[in-house]
Amino acid sequence: MDNLERCYKIVQQSSSKGIRAVEVASKLGVHRTTAHSYLNTLELMGKVYSEHGLWYAKDRKDESIGEKEIELTIKLPPLDEEERQREAELRYIAEKYELESLKLRLKFLEELRTIKIKGKNIEDIKEQLPKLIIETLEK
């Protein structure tokens, strides 16, 4: 195993409370300046960060804040070529004559075919997606 990987694993294991560079050096069996070199390299790679002399793995910082909410937006196209053509013509007319009411109508039609899913993890989204696609197509 590479020295950087070993160093990263040590920081990950102690990430909830943080770990000092001297402790990392002791666990790796290297001088503290060597441990600092490894930690600085990992910091440049975006894997760790330092606060008040303690080192933390970045992935642990995100976990401590809580799960991030994921938002997925899917815009379905019109169902057939005729509908696509009609919308293109209406869009052209709305732009050419600056018809705000027609622009709003087109935006509403687009929103009817838009699926927005929010979830705490990818499993939530996987569960919701098929049902929402079917509901959107039935509108």
N, C-alpha and C positions, 0 to 999 in steps of 0.2 A: 504494500500500500504506500502510496506517495506521502511524503511528509506533510504537504498541504492538506491532503485528505484527512490524515490523522489529526492534524491541528483543528480542522473544521469540525470533525466528529467530537473532539473534546469540548470545543466551544458550544456545539449543539447540546451536548449532554448537560452542560451547566448553564444553559441559556436562560432558564427561568430566573435564576438569581444572579447571573453574570459570573465571569471568572477573570482573575487578574492574569496578566502576562507571565508573571513569575510562576503561578500555579500551572499554566500551560507548559512552560519550560520544564518544570519538574516532572509533569506527566509524560512529556515527550523525551525526557532525558537529554535536553539540549541546554545551551546557555540562554539566558533571558534575552540577549540581543538577537539571537537566532529566532527565538519565539516571537519577538517583536517584528522581525522581518517577515515571518510567515503570516502573522496577524495583519500587518499592513498590506501584504499582497492579497490576502483574502478580502480585506476592506476595499481595495481597488477593484477587485472582481465583483463587488457588490454582495458578498455572502455574509459578511459580519459588519458590526459597527461597534463603536466604543462610546461609553458614557461614563464620565467621572472615574476613569481608570479601569472600568469593568468592560469586558468584551461579551457581546451577545450575537447569536445567529439571527440574521434578518428574518428568516421564515418564522421564528418564534415570536418576534415582535408583533407580526401581523396576527398571530394566534391570540396573543394576550389582549389585543384590542377587541377581538371577537370575530366571528365569521363575517366575511364580506358578502354583501348581497350582490348577486349577479343579475343583470338585466339583459335580456335578449330580445331584439326587435327583428321581426321578419315581415317584409312587405311582399305580399303575393301579387303577381301580375293579373291583369284581367283574364277571365277564363278562356275566351276564344278570340280569334283574329278580328271578328266583326266588332266586338266590344272594345278591343284595343284600338282599332281604326276610329271608332266613334269618339273615344276619349281623346285621341290625338287631334281630331278635327275640332272638338270643343276647346281643347287647350289652345290651339292656334287662334281660334276666334276670340277667346277670352284675353289672350295676350295682345292681339292686333287691335281690338276695340276697347281694351282696358275695362272689361266687365268684371267687377269685383264679385258680384253675386254668382256668376258662372265659375269664377276661380274658387269661391268657397264651396260650391257644389262639387267641383272636381276634387277638392281637398277632402271633402266628406266621403266621397266614393273611395278614395285612396285609403282613408282611415278605416273604412269598413273591411278592407282586405289586409289590414295590418294586425299582426299578432305581437303582443308584448307580454313577456313572461319575466317574472321576478322570482328569485329563489335564493336560498342560503347556500345551496351547493348544486352541483351538476345533476345529482339524483332527483332533486325537486323538479328541475327543468325537464328531465327526461320523462317524468311522470305526467307533467302538464302538457307537453308539446303535442302529442297525437290528438288529444281531446280538443285543444284549442284550434288546431288546423281544421278539424272537421267542423267545429262550430263556425269558424270564419267562412268556410266554403258554403255553409248553409245560409248565410246572411243574404 
